[in-house]
């Protein structure tokens, strides 16, 4: 996002989801090119970066869950997965979204 608007993480996520829905509505899919920027209400939203980062984040969480050896690592991975799950569900509600 540009225009130096300061948003909290939840609001920022909602903007990215809205941009993804806009992109999906126009393009008919969610395969956003890595460098794509979506314009919404005069703001440039780096949608390609968001999609890439989000997919990498999910993969990192899954790997952490699979490789956790100690109770502390297991709990840390569980917390990360719990925190991410709401966002994952929201993205999965968009027709065409793929991990």
N, C-alpha and C positions, 0 to 999 in steps of 0.2 A: 504494500500500500504506500502511496506517496501522499503528498500534501501535509506531511509531518503531523498527522492526526494520532494522538495517543489513545490507544484502546486497551482495555484489559483483555486478557487472553480469551475469555469466553465470548466477548463481543467480537473480537478479531476472528475467532473461529466461525461465528455466525456470518460474518461478511464473506469469508472464504466459501462457506457452504452456499450462500446466496449467489456468489459469483459462479460456482460450479453448476448450480441449477440453471443459471442463465446460459452458461456455455452449453450444457446438455440440451436445453430447449432449442438453441440455435443450431447446434452441430449434430444432435441426435445420438451422441455418445459421450463418455467421460474419459476418453483417451487424450488427455490434455498434453500437448507438446511441452517439453521441459522448459522452454523459454517463453511460453505464452503469457501474455499480460491481458487480463480482462478489464474492461472499463465499466465501472458502475457508479452512477451518480457523480460523474466527473473524477472519480478516483481510479487510479491504476492499481490493479490488484495482481500481484505476481502469482497467478493461479498455478502455473506449471511447477513452480518451486514448492508451493503448498502441497500439491498432489504428490510430488516426489518425496518430500520430507515426511508426509503422513504415512506413506507406504513403507518407507524406511523405518520409521518409528515403530510401526506395528511389527515389522520383522524383528527388530531389535528386542521388543518385549517378548515375542514368542521364543526367540533364541535364549533370552535370559531365563524364561520359565523352564525351558528344556534343560538348561545347563546348570541350574542352581543346585549347589551341593550342600550348603550349610543352611540351618534354619533361618539365619539372617538374610541370606541371599534369596531363599524361597519367599520370605515375607516381603522383601523389597520388590521382587518380581511380581508378586501377587498384588501389591499396592499399585504398581505402575499399570498393570493390566486392568485393575478396577477403575483407576482414574481415566484410562483411555477408552473403556468400554462404551460409555455414553456417546462419545464422539464417533466411535466405530459404528455404532447402531445408526446414528444419524446419517453418516455417509452411505451405509448399506441400504438406507431407505430411498436413495436416489437411484432410479432406474438406470442401469448401465454401469454403475460403479463396480469396479473390480479391484481386488487387492493385488 
